Structures are given as C-alpha cells and as structure tokens.
Amino acid sequence: MDGIAILGLFCLISAVITYGLGIFVYAKNPDSRVNRLFLMVTAGASYWAVGEYLIWSVNSYENVLFWLKASSLWTVVIVMCIHFILCFADHPMARRENRAYLLMLLYIPAIILAGVNFFTDHIFTVGYSPDFRYYYTPSIGDPIYTAATIYFLAVLFWAIYIGWQARRSAGNDTLKRQSSSVSIGLLILLGFGSQSVVILPLFGIFAPNMVFIGIVLFSVAITYAILKYGLFILTPETVATNIIQTMPDGLLLTDMDGRVITTNNSAKKLLTGSFQTNPEVFTGPPLPEPVFSKIRDDIVRNGMISDYELIPDSDTKKTMSISGSLVTDPDRGPAGLILIIHNITERKNAEKALTLANEKISLLTHLTRHDISNLVMAVSGYLEILESEDDEQRRKEILSVCINLVEKITRHLHFSREYQSIGLHEPVWQDCERLILRAVEDIQHDQVELTIDLVPADIFADPLSVKVIYNLLENAMRHATGISRIEIYSQKMDDGSYALVIEDDGPGIRPDEKERIFKQGYGKNTGLGLTLAREILLVTNIQICENGEFGKGARFEISIPPESWRMKTRE
C-alpha cells in the first residue's frame, strides 16, 4: 500500500473517530448548546474526511471533480469549529443578541466561499500528472484563493487567541486546563491544515489533506480533556445549567404578569402541596396574591429584594424566604423577574425552639424563685412560732414541718439542676401519676380537698411539664375565691388520646377569658404561666384548654395525642 492510499485510509479512520467523539460528548449533556455545537462540528468534519477519502479513492477527472465539488462545505465546517470555540469560551459574539454579527463575520463568508468552490475553480482545481494521477490542487496565485486563505487563517488565529484568553480568565485550574487543551488541539489542527493547503503545494507536493491527521490529534486532545478535566461536563455553560437544576433552592423566571417562563426541580417540590397543587402547570403567578404583586413592585422599585418571608398556606406549615432581581430588556425596561425560593422552615422552627427555650429558662427561674420564696417565708413563719412556743410536743411538730419545707426547697433546687442537665428541648417518658404527685407535694393545700384518680399511663413530654401542673394548681389556690375542692383525673378518649383534667369548684373562668388567659401578659400576675404552659406542652403536640362552666368552677383539660402516651400496668 503506497503513501497516498495510507493517507486516504487515514481520512476514513478520522471520520469514524471524530463522529464517535461527537456522539460521546453529546450524550454527556444533550441540553448543552456547547455539546450540541461540538456534535455538529464533528459531523461536519466527518463529512469532509469522507469526501477527501473518496477524492483519493478514484482516479478519473470526472470523479475527482465530483467529490471535490461535493466537499465544498468544508468552509462551513471550519467556521462551525470557530463558533464552537466562541461558545466554549462564552465569548460575547456567541450570545443570542449578537447572532447577526456571527452570521456576517463567519457563516455568510463561509457559505459564499463554498459556493465559489462549487461553481468555479478559483479556490481548488483538478490537476493531472502522467507519472502520478488526477489530484486536486489549490489555485495558487488566484486572488480569490489568496483572500480565502488569509480569511481562514485570520479567523483561526482569532479563535486560538480567544481560547487562550478564556484560559487566562478561567476562575480555577480545571477550567484553565480545559481551555489549554482546546487551544492546543486547535493549534495542531491549524498546523496540519496549513501544510496541505499552503506549504506543500508551494513545493509541488500534492497528497490527501493532512488536516485530518490534525483532526485525529485534536480528538485525542479533546478526549484527554474530557477524561482528565471534565471537559463538556464542567464548562461554564454546563455547570450553570446543572447548578440551576440541582440547587436546593427553587428558581423561577417569570414575566412581569407572573407567567412562569422556566423553573427548576426544587421550585416544583417547594411549591407542591402549598400554594400550587400542580406546579408543573402554572395557571397564574407562582406565589399567592397579593404577595406576588408586592414582590414584583418592590423589585421594580429597588432592583432586587432579599429575605422576604412567606408562609404559602396554613396547611403545609412551610416558611419560605424569597429573594429576587429584575430582568431587563435591551432598552433597560422591566422584562421579567428571577425569584429564588429558600425553604427556611427548619430555621424558623429552630428560632421558635430557641425562643421557647429562653422562655422556659425564664419560667423555670421565675417559678423556682417564687416557690422557694414562698417556702422560705413559710419556714420563717414557723420558726417565729417555734421561738415563742413552750409546749415541747408542739415544738417538735413545728420543727418537723420546717424540715419538710426545707426538703421541698432542696427538691426545687435539684429539679432546676436536673432540668438543665437533661436539655431544654428533649422530651422524656414520664409516669403521669408520679408527675402529678411531685407537683401536688409542693402546693400548700391544707384548706382544700384534693383528689387524684388517674388511668395509669406514661406520657411523652418536656421535663418542665411538672411545673405546668404546679402552675395550674398554684393559680387555682391563689385566684379561685372560695375554692374548697380540686379534682385531678384522667381518661382514655374515643379518638385514642389521653385526657388529663384539673377541675375545681371555684368561680370559674368567664367565657370571653377562656382563650385570653393563655395570651402573654394577660392575668393578675405576670401572665407568663399559662402562656408558657401551652408552649411547653406543645413540644410533644399536647393541647391544653379551659372548658369549665362559669360560676361552677374552672376545668383545664390537657389532651395528649395517641403517639405521646402509653398505658402503664399497675404494680
């Protein structure tokens, strides 16, 4: 096999390798404009290579001329390669708004030169040598050939320059190496192409175009960059696209009327089950009115918004943070909005938990100080009585009461220490009866009959729940005029919940105050007790309400959901 046949066969091999690489790159990310353009370049290069192979596979004037004319679109292949470099480097010329300039600078001249090559012999012509064969040769000396050569060399050097500029401006080493690989491959392509088109014909050497050796080496450089540096996977365009689709925050692009232009998967998930039951098909603004209109007006006025909090509806219990900016048209007028939706539900829950924790600390401090103060006053009163008491038996009884009061003070101090060691947010399983008895022990109820009748159960609640029971009993003792009886009982309800009831025979709560007593600041004292009592119980979804009949006594019912209590076997 002679050298001509070998080079001709190399053209065919080049076509297979080049097109295969294009398919491989396209499959990496079919949605990428860079990848699609690269596939077009490789398909065009393969067409060119097959035409070159066929030119050198026949040996007649008519056949060589036919395949020479059939390969005339090689000019378009070159400018597509340059277009690919522009897109890869994110050059302004490759952007949609500059498409007209790209056509005038690259594609229109390439198509004109392809037509000249097809209809005339001003660029290439068919030659013949008796000792050699029929071949094609550049029309050296023809002004059109000279102009075409200068044009293609100029735009190729321009592409190489853009590639190196992209390398210099690349934000990290990976992108720099990608740009270097593409630029080096392009230099190899230019070097081999100029040999066959310019240099060898000057010495009377005619052979298959060596540009296809350059194409194979260019393919090797591209393949190396793909495997080593993530080329076509980590390009600025593909990275931006992947970031948008994989980012945890929702992204929405809307027009000024709220019609959704595009969105990402996170936005669909965030809006599902809240305002939009089917975010795949937006029938109106993606956010509820008047929220969307307010956000739009703020963005138009200020150019952007940040951290606008939104609760889409009361059912999902989601809290979202909206940030956005204005998209303008070429005349700098408002064209649309970019909205970023961040789910801050966990952050808001954490803030709420922190607030509750601080309030619980405050309540614990307040109640402990209050309880110990009352007990100290009681001890002080008994000690004064003890000082003036002469009866020895009576002195022993008073001393026993004082010792009991001191033990209660000690229990309060121990509880404060234990509660802090357990942790402010961690509920625990507690024996309901033991919890009630601990609260009752600290209440002075000598003048009040107190009965307890409980269904044996463990409840899952905050350790501070004992203070909730204490607070309810202490409020009854302090505020219920004429109280003589308190009943504490429980029962299992039909819905599976566990009801714990604290009921007295005092005057009761007025109907208009039944809910207000749980509001912060309301009440005869600080108003903090019942407010935080409700918050403490809500840690494990336990509800509390007052449903007694005014004039017949107060009745506080604590409803414990099925998942927060369990039956306990009597010992």
C-alpha positions as CSV (number, residue, x, y, z in Angstrom):
1,M,0.0,0.0,0.0
2,D,1.5,3.3,-1.1
3,G,1.6,6.6,0.9
4,I,-1.4,8.1,-0.9
5,A,-3.6,5.0,0.0
6,I,-2.4,5.2,3.6
7,L,-3.2,8.9,3.9
8,G,-6.6,8.3,2.2
9,L,-7.4,5.5,4.6
10,F,-6.4,7.8,7.5
11,C,-9.1,10.2,6.3
12,L,-11.7,7.5,6.7
13,I,-10.4,6.5,10.1
14,S,-10.5,10.2,11.1
15,A,-14.2,10.4,10.1
16,V,-15.1,7.4,12.3
17,I,-13.1,8.6,15.3
18,T,-14.3,12.2,15.0
19,Y,-18.0,11.4,14.7
20,G,-17.8,8.9,17.5
21,L,-16.3,11.5,19.8
22,G,-19.1,13.9,18.9
23,I,-21.7,11.4,19.8
24,F,-19.9,10.7,23.1
25,V,-19.7,14.4,24.0
26,Y,-23.4,15.0,23.1
27,A,-24.5,12.1,25.2
28,K,-22.8,13.7,28.2
29,N,-25.2,16.6,28.2
30,P,-27.7,16.8,25.3
31,D,-29.2,20.0,26.7
32,S,-25.9,21.9,26.4
33,R,-25.5,24.3,23.5
34,V,-21.7,23.7,23.6
35,N,-22.2,19.9,23.3
36,R,-24.7,20.2,20.5
37,L,-22.4,22.5,18.6
38,F,-19.5,20.2,19.1
39,L,-21.6,17.3,17.6
40,M,-22.3,19.5,14.6
41,V,-18.5,20.2,14.2
42,T,-17.6,16.6,14.4
43,A,-20.4,15.6,12.0
44,G,-19.1,18.2,9.5
45,A,-15.5,17.1,9.9
46,S,-16.5,13.5,9.3
47,Y,-18.4,14.6,6.1
48,W,-15.3,16.5,5.0
49,A,-13.0,13.5,5.8
50,V,-15.2,11.0,3.8
51,G,-15.2,13.4,0.8
52,E,-11.4,13.6,1.0
53,Y,-11.1,9.8,1.1
54,L,-13.4,9.4,-1.9
55,I,-11.4,12.0,-3.9
56,W,-8.2,9.9,-3.4
57,S,-10.0,6.6,-3.9
58,V,-11.0,7.4,-7.6
59,N,-8.6,8.2,-10.4
60,S,-10.5,10.0,-13.2
61,Y,-11.1,13.6,-13.9
62,E,-14.9,13.4,-13.6
63,N,-14.9,11.5,-10.3
64,V,-12.2,13.7,-8.6
65,L,-14.0,16.8,-9.8
66,F,-17.4,15.5,-8.5
67,W,-16.1,14.7,-5.0
68,L,-14.1,17.9,-4.9
69,K,-17.3,19.9,-5.5
70,A,-19.3,17.7,-3.2
71,S,-16.9,18.5,-0.4
72,S,-17.3,22.3,-0.8
73,L,-18.9,22.8,2.6
74,W,-15.5,22.3,4.3
75,T,-15.6,26.1,4.6
76,V,-18.7,25.9,6.9
77,V,-17.0,23.1,9.0
78,I,-14.1,25.5,9.7
79,V,-16.4,28.3,10.9
80,M,-18.5,25.9,12.9
81,C,-15.3,24.9,14.7
82,I,-14.6,28.6,15.4
83,H,-18.2,29.0,16.6
84,F,-17.7,26.2,19.0
85,I,-14.6,27.9,20.4
86,L,-16.6,31.1,20.9
87,C,-19.4,29.2,22.8
88,F,-16.9,27.2,24.9
89,A,-15.2,30.5,25.9
90,D,-18.6,32.2,26.5
91,H,-17.5,35.0,24.1
92,P,-20.0,37.8,23.6
93,M,-20.0,37.1,19.8
94,A,-21.6,33.7,20.6
95,R,-24.6,35.1,22.5
96,R,-28.0,35.3,21.1
97,E,-28.2,39.0,20.9
98,N,-25.1,39.0,18.7
99,R,-26.2,36.3,16.3
100,A,-26.4,38.7,13.3
101,Y,-22.8,39.7,13.8
102,L,-21.8,36.0,14.0
103,L,-23.6,35.3,10.7
104,M,-21.9,38.2,8.9
105,L,-18.5,37.5,10.2
106,L,-18.4,33.7,9.9
107,Y,-21.2,31.9,8.3
108,I,-22.1,34.2,5.3
109,P,-18.4,34.4,4.1
110,A,-18.1,30.6,4.6
111,I,-21.2,29.9,2.5
112,I,-20.1,32.3,-0.2
113,L,-16.7,30.7,-0.4
114,A,-18.4,27.2,-0.5
115,G,-20.4,28.4,-3.5
116,V,-17.3,29.8,-5.2
117,N,-15.6,26.5,-4.7
118,F,-18.6,24.6,-6.0
119,F,-19.2,26.6,-9.1
120,T,-15.7,27.8,-10.1
121,D,-12.0,26.8,-9.9
122,H,-10.9,29.9,-8.1
123,I,-10.1,28.1,-4.9
124,F,-9.3,24.5,-5.9
125,T,-9.0,22.8,-9.3
126,V,-8.3,19.4,-10.6
127,G,-4.8,18.7,-11.9
128,Y,-3.1,15.7,-13.6
129,S,0.4,14.2,-13.8
130,P,1.1,11.2,-16.1
131,D,3.6,9.9,-13.5
132,F,1.2,10.4,-10.6
133,R,-2.6,10.6,-11.0
134,Y,-5.5,13.0,-11.0
135,Y,-5.5,15.2,-7.9
136,Y,-6.9,18.5,-6.7
137,T,-4.7,21.5,-6.1
138,P,-5.2,25.0,-4.7
139,S,-5.4,27.7,-7.3
140,I,-2.3,29.5,-6.0
141,G,-2.0,33.0,-7.4
142,D,-5.7,33.4,-7.8
143,P,-6.8,36.5,-5.8
144,I,-9.9,34.7,-4.5
145,Y,-7.8,31.7,-3.2
146,T,-5.4,34.2,-1.6
147,A,-8.3,36.1,0.0
148,A,-9.9,32.8,1.2
149,T,-6.6,31.6,2.7
150,I,-6.0,34.9,4.5
151,Y,-9.6,34.9,5.8
152,F,-9.5,31.4,7.2
153,L,-6.0,31.9,8.8
154,A,-7.2,35.1,10.4
155,V,-10.3,33.6,11.9
156,L,-8.5,30.5,13.1
157,F,-5.8,32.6,14.8
158,W,-8.6,34.7,16.3
159,A,-10.2,31.5,17.7
160,I,-6.9,30.4,19.2
161,Y,-6.5,33.9,20.8
162,I,-10.0,33.6,22.3
163,G,-9.2,30.2,23.6
164,W,-6.1,31.5,25.4
165,Q,-8.0,34.5,26.7
166,A,-10.5,32.1,28.1
167,R,-7.7,30.2,29.8
168,R,-6.4,33.5,31.4
169,S,-9.8,34.5,32.7
170,A,-10.8,31.0,33.9
171,G,-11.8,31.0,37.6
172,N,-10.0,27.8,38.6
173,D,-7.3,25.4,37.4
174,T,-9.7,22.9,36.0
175,L,-11.2,25.4,33.6
176,K,-7.7,26.7,32.7
177,R,-6.6,23.2,31.7
178,Q,-9.8,22.7,29.7
179,S,-9.1,25.9,27.7
180,S,-5.5,24.9,27.3
181,S,-6.4,21.5,25.9
182,V,-8.9,23.0,23.4
183,S,-6.4,25.7,22.3
184,I,-3.6,23.2,21.8
185,G,-5.9,20.9,19.8
186,L,-6.8,23.9,17.6
187,L,-3.1,24.8,17.1
188,I,-2.4,21.2,16.0
189,L,-5.4,21.4,13.6
190,L,-4.2,24.6,12.2
191,G,-0.6,23.3,11.8
192,F,-1.6,20.2,9.8
193,G,-4.2,22.0,7.8
194,S,-1.8,24.7,6.6
195,Q,0.7,22.1,5.5
196,S,-1.7,20.7,2.8
197,V,-3.4,24.0,1.9
198,V,-0.4,26.4,1.8
199,I,3.0,24.9,2.3
200,L,3.2,21.6,0.4
201,P,1.5,23.0,-2.8
202,L,4.2,25.6,-2.9
203,F,6.8,22.8,-3.4
204,G,4.6,20.9,-5.9
205,I,3.6,18.2,-3.4
206,F,0.0,17.0,-3.7
207,A,-1.4,14.5,-1.3
208,P,-4.5,13.9,0.8
209,N,-5.2,16.7,3.1
210,M,-3.1,16.3,6.3
211,V,-5.7,18.3,8.2
212,F,-7.3,15.0,9.1
213,I,-4.2,13.9,10.9
214,G,-4.7,17.1,12.9
215,I,-8.4,16.3,13.4
216,V,-7.4,12.9,15.0
217,L,-4.8,14.6,17.2
218,F,-7.4,17.3,18.1
219,S,-9.8,14.5,19.0
220,V,-7.2,12.9,21.2
221,A,-6.6,16.2,23.0
222,I,-10.4,16.7,23.5
223,T,-10.8,13.1,24.8
224,Y,-7.9,13.6,27.2
225,A,-9.5,16.9,28.5
226,I,-12.9,15.1,28.9
227,L,-11.4,12.2,30.9
228,K,-8.9,14.3,32.9
229,Y,-10.5,17.7,33.4
230,G,-14.2,17.1,32.9
231,L,-14.5,18.9,29.6
232,F,-18.1,19.4,28.4
233,I,-19.2,18.4,31.9
234,L,-17.6,21.3,33.8
235,T,-17.8,24.0,31.2
236,P,-19.2,27.3,32.5
237,E,-22.4,26.7,30.5
238,T,-23.0,23.1,31.6
239,V,-22.0,23.9,35.2
240,A,-24.5,26.8,35.3
241,T,-27.2,24.6,33.9
242,N,-26.5,21.8,36.3
243,I,-26.3,24.2,39.3
244,I,-29.8,25.6,38.4
245,Q,-31.3,22.2,38.1
246,T,-29.6,20.6,41.2
247,M,-29.5,23.6,43.5
248,P,-31.6,23.0,46.7
249,D,-33.3,26.4,46.4
250,G,-36.1,26.9,43.9
251,L,-35.6,29.2,40.9
252,L,-38.3,30.8,38.9
253,L,-38.1,33.0,35.9
254,T,-41.4,34.9,35.3
255,D,-42.6,37.7,33.1
256,M,-44.0,40.8,34.7
257,D,-47.5,39.4,34.8
258,G,-46.4,36.3,36.8
259,R,-46.4,33.8,33.9
260,V,-43.6,31.3,34.6
261,I,-41.1,31.1,31.8
262,T,-38.9,28.4,33.3
263,T,-38.3,26.8,36.7
264,N,-36.1,24.1,38.3
265,N,-36.9,20.9,40.1
266,S,-36.5,22.4,43.6
267,A,-39.1,25.1,42.9
268,K,-41.6,22.4,41.8
269,K,-41.0,20.5,45.0
270,L,-41.2,23.5,47.3
271,L,-44.5,24.7,45.7
272,T,-46.1,21.3,45.6
273,G,-48.7,20.9,48.4
274,S,-48.6,24.6,49.3
275,F,-49.9,27.3,47.0
276,Q,-49.5,25.3,43.9
277,T,-51.0,21.8,43.9
278,N,-49.6,21.2,40.4
279,P,-46.5,23.4,39.8
280,E,-45.8,21.5,36.5
281,V,-48.6,23.7,35.0
282,F,-48.7,27.2,36.3
283,T,-52.1,28.8,35.6
284,G,-51.2,32.0,37.3
285,P,-48.5,33.7,39.4
286,P,-46.3,31.1,41.2
287,L,-46.9,32.8,44.6
288,P,-50.2,33.8,46.1
289,E,-51.6,37.3,45.6
290,P,-51.2,39.9,46.9
291,V,-47.7,38.6,47.7
292,F,-46.5,38.3,44.1
293,S,-47.6,41.8,43.2
294,K,-45.9,43.2,46.3
295,I,-42.7,41.3,45.5
296,R,-42.8,42.5,41.9
297,D,-43.4,46.1,42.8
298,D,-40.5,46.1,45.4
299,I,-38.2,44.6,42.8
300,V,-39.2,47.1,40.2
301,R,-38.7,49.9,42.7
302,N,-35.4,48.7,44.2
303,G,-34.0,46.4,41.5
304,M,-34.0,43.4,44.0
305,I,-35.4,42.0,47.2
306,S,-33.8,39.8,49.8
307,D,-35.2,37.5,52.5
308,Y,-38.9,38.2,52.1
309,E,-40.5,35.7,54.3
310,L,-43.7,33.9,53.2
311,I,-45.9,31.2,54.6
312,P,-47.8,29.9,51.5
313,D,-50.7,28.5,53.4
314,S,-51.6,27.2,56.9
315,D,-51.8,23.5,56.0
316,T,-48.2,22.8,54.9
317,K,-46.6,24.8,57.8
318,K,-43.7,25.7,55.4
319,T,-41.9,29.0,55.7
320,M,-40.1,30.3,52.6
321,S,-37.7,33.1,52.0
322,I,-37.9,34.9,48.7
323,S,-35.1,36.8,47.0
324,G,-35.3,38.2,43.6
325,S,-33.9,40.6,41.0
326,L,-35.2,42.3,37.8
327,V,-34.6,41.1,34.3
328,T,-34.4,44.0,31.8
329,D,-35.0,44.2,28.0
330,P,-32.4,45.7,25.6
331,D,-33.9,49.2,26.4
332,R,-33.3,48.6,30.1
333,G,-37.1,48.3,30.7
334,P,-38.5,45.6,33.1
335,A,-39.0,42.3,31.2
336,G,-39.3,39.8,34.0
337,L,-38.3,38.5,37.4
338,I,-35.8,36.0,38.7
339,L,-37.0,34.6,42.1
340,I,-35.0,32.4,44.4
341,I,-37.1,30.4,46.9
342,H,-35.4,29.1,50.0
343,N,-37.2,26.8,52.5
344,I,-36.4,28.2,55.9
345,T,-38.9,26.1,57.8
346,E,-36.2,24.4,59.8
347,R,-34.5,27.7,60.6
348,K,-37.8,29.2,61.8
349,N,-38.5,26.1,63.9
350,A,-35.1,26.4,65.4
351,E,-35.7,30.1,66.1
352,K,-39.0,29.2,67.7
353,A,-37.4,26.4,69.7
354,L,-34.7,28.8,70.9
355,T,-37.2,31.4,71.9
356,L,-39.2,28.8,73.7
357,A,-36.1,27.5,75.4
358,N,-35.2,31.0,76.6
359,E,-38.8,31.5,77.9
360,K,-38.7,28.1,79.6
361,I,-35.5,29.1,81.3
362,S,-37.1,32.4,82.4
363,L,-40.2,30.5,83.6
364,L,-38.1,27.9,85.4
365,T,-36.1,30.7,87.1
366,H,-39.3,32.7,87.9
367,L,-41.2,29.7,89.3
368,T,-38.3,28.3,91.2
369,R,-37.6,31.7,92.8
370,H,-41.3,32.2,93.5
371,D,-41.7,28.7,95.0
372,I,-38.5,28.9,97.1
373,S,-39.5,32.4,98.3
374,N,-42.9,31.1,99.4
375,L,-41.4,28.1,101.2
376,V,-38.7,30.3,102.9
377,M,-41.5,32.7,104.1
378,A,-43.3,29.6,105.4
379,V,-40.2,28.4,107.2
380,S,-39.6,31.8,108.6
381,G,-43.2,32.0,109.9
382,Y,-43.0,28.6,111.6
383,L,-39.6,29.5,113.2
384,E,-41.1,32.6,114.7
385,I,-43.9,30.4,116.1
386,L,-41.3,27.9,117.3
387,E,-39.5,30.7,119.1
388,S,-42.5,31.6,121.3
389,E,-43.9,28.1,121.7
390,D,-43.3,26.4,125.1
391,D,-45.1,23.1,124.5
392,E,-42.4,20.5,123.6
393,Q,-44.7,18.3,121.6
394,R,-45.9,21.3,119.6
395,R,-42.3,22.5,119.1
396,K,-41.5,19.0,117.6
397,E,-44.4,19.2,115.2
398,I,-43.4,22.7,114.0
399,L,-39.8,21.6,113.6
400,S,-41.0,18.6,111.5
401,V,-43.0,21.0,109.3
402,C,-39.9,23.2,108.9
403,I,-37.7,20.1,107.9
404,N,-40.4,19.1,105.4
405,L,-40.3,22.6,103.9
406,V,-36.5,22.6,103.6
407,E,-36.7,19.3,101.8
408,K,-39.2,20.9,99.3
409,I,-36.7,23.7,98.8
410,T,-34.0,21.2,98.1
411,R,-36.2,19.4,95.6
412,H,-36.8,22.6,93.7
413,L,-33.1,23.2,93.5
414,H,-32.4,19.7,92.4
415,F,-35.1,19.9,89.7
416,S,-33.5,23.1,88.3
417,R,-30.2,21.3,88.1
418,E,-31.6,18.1,86.6
419,Y,-33.7,20.1,84.0
420,Q,-30.6,21.9,82.7
421,S,-28.6,18.6,82.5
422,I,-31.4,16.9,80.6
423,G,-31.5,19.6,77.9
424,L,-34.1,22.3,77.2
425,H,-35.6,20.6,74.1
426,E,-35.6,16.9,74.9
427,P,-38.9,15.4,75.9
428,V,-38.8,12.2,78.0
429,W,-41.3,9.5,79.0
430,Q,-42.7,10.2,82.5
431,D,-45.1,8.4,84.8
432,C,-48.2,10.6,84.8
433,E,-49.1,9.8,88.4
434,R,-45.6,10.5,89.7
435,L,-45.6,13.8,87.8
436,I,-48.9,14.9,89.4
437,L,-47.7,13.9,92.9
438,R,-44.5,15.8,92.5
439,A,-46.5,18.9,91.6
440,V,-49.0,18.4,94.5
441,E,-46.3,17.9,97.1
442,D,-45.1,21.5,96.5
443,I,-48.6,23.0,96.9
444,Q,-49.9,24.1,100.3
445,H,-53.5,22.8,100.2
446,D,-54.4,22.3,103.8
447,Q,-57.8,24.1,103.4
448,V,-58.6,22.4,100.0
449,E,-59.7,18.9,99.4
450,L,-57.5,17.4,96.6
451,T,-58.4,14.1,95.0
452,I,-56.5,12.2,92.3
453,D,-57.9,9.5,90.1
454,L,-55.8,8.6,87.1
455,V,-55.7,5.9,84.4
456,P,-52.1,4.5,84.8
457,A,-50.1,5.9,81.9
458,D,-46.7,7.2,80.8
459,I,-46.7,10.5,78.9
460,F,-44.0,11.8,76.5
461,A,-43.5,15.4,77.5
462,D,-41.0,18.1,78.3
463,P,-39.4,17.6,81.8
464,L,-40.8,21.0,82.7
465,S,-44.4,19.6,82.4
466,V,-44.4,19.1,86.2
467,K,-44.2,22.9,86.5
468,V,-47.2,23.2,84.2
469,I,-49.3,21.1,86.6
470,Y,-47.9,23.0,89.6
471,N,-48.7,26.3,87.9
472,L,-52.3,25.3,87.3
473,L,-52.7,24.2,90.9
474,E,-51.0,27.3,92.3
475,N,-53.2,29.6,90.1
476,A,-56.3,27.8,91.5
477,M,-55.2,28.2,95.1
478,R,-54.3,31.9,94.6
479,H,-57.1,33.2,92.4
480,A,-60.1,30.9,92.9
481,T,-62.1,32.7,95.6
482,G,-64.0,30.2,97.9
483,I,-62.3,27.1,96.4
484,S,-62.7,24.0,98.6
485,R,-62.1,21.1,96.2
486,I,-59.7,20.2,93.3
487,E,-60.1,17.1,91.3
488,I,-57.4,15.6,89.1
489,Y,-58.4,12.7,87.0
490,S,-57.8,11.2,83.5
491,Q,-59.5,9.1,81.0
492,K,-58.8,7.4,77.6
493,M,-60.8,9.1,74.8
494,D,-62.5,7.5,71.8
495,D,-60.0,9.1,69.4
496,G,-57.1,7.4,71.2
497,S,-56.0,10.4,73.1
498,Y,-55.4,10.7,76.8
499,A,-57.3,13.5,78.7
500,L,-55.9,14.8,81.9
501,V,-58.3,17.1,83.7
502,I,-57.7,19.5,86.6
503,E,-61.1,20.8,87.9
504,D,-62.0,23.0,90.9
505,D,-65.2,24.3,92.5
506,G,-64.2,28.0,92.4
507,P,-66.0,30.8,90.5
508,G,-64.6,29.6,87.1
509,I,-63.4,31.5,84.0
510,R,-65.6,33.9,82.1
511,P,-66.4,32.7,78.5
512,D,-64.6,35.7,77.0
513,E,-61.5,35.0,79.0
514,K,-61.1,31.2,78.3
515,E,-58.6,31.8,75.5
516,R,-57.3,35.2,76.7
517,I,-55.8,33.6,79.8
518,F,-53.3,31.8,77.6
519,K,-52.1,35.1,76.0
520,Q,-48.8,36.6,77.1
521,G,-49.2,39.5,79.5
522,Y,-52.8,38.6,80.5
523,G,-53.7,37.8,84.0
524,K,-53.5,39.1,87.6
525,N,-49.8,38.2,87.9
526,T,-47.3,38.3,85.0
527,G,-49.4,36.2,82.6
528,L,-46.4,34.1,81.7
529,G,-47.5,30.9,83.4
530,L,-50.3,29.8,81.2
531,T,-48.7,31.1,78.0
532,L,-45.6,29.1,78.5
533,A,-47.6,26.1,79.9
534,R,-49.2,25.8,76.5
535,E,-45.9,26.2,74.7
536,I,-44.2,23.6,76.9
537,L,-46.9,21.1,76.3
538,L,-46.9,21.8,72.5
539,V,-43.3,20.4,72.3
540,T,-44.9,17.0,72.0
541,N,-48.2,18.2,70.5
542,I,-50.1,18.2,73.8
543,Q,-53.0,20.6,73.9
544,I,-54.5,22.5,76.8
545,C,-57.7,24.4,77.1
546,E,-60.2,25.7,79.7
547,N,-63.7,24.3,79.2
548,G,-65.3,24.7,82.6
549,E,-68.7,26.3,83.2
550,F,-68.5,29.8,84.5
551,G,-69.9,30.0,88.1
552,K,-69.3,26.3,88.7
553,G,-65.5,26.2,88.6
554,A,-62.5,26.1,86.3
555,R,-61.8,23.0,84.3
556,F,-58.4,22.7,82.5
557,E,-58.2,19.7,80.1
558,I,-54.9,18.6,78.8
559,S,-55.3,16.4,75.7
560,I,-52.4,14.1,75.0
561,P,-52.3,12.6,71.4
562,P,-52.0,8.9,70.9
563,E,-48.4,9.0,70.0
564,S,-47.4,10.9,73.2
565,W,-48.8,8.5,75.8
566,R,-48.9,4.7,76.6
567,M,-50.7,2.6,79.0
568,K,-49.0,1.6,82.2
569,T,-49.6,-1.6,84.1
570,R,-50.5,-1.1,87.8
571,E,-47.8,-2.6,90.0
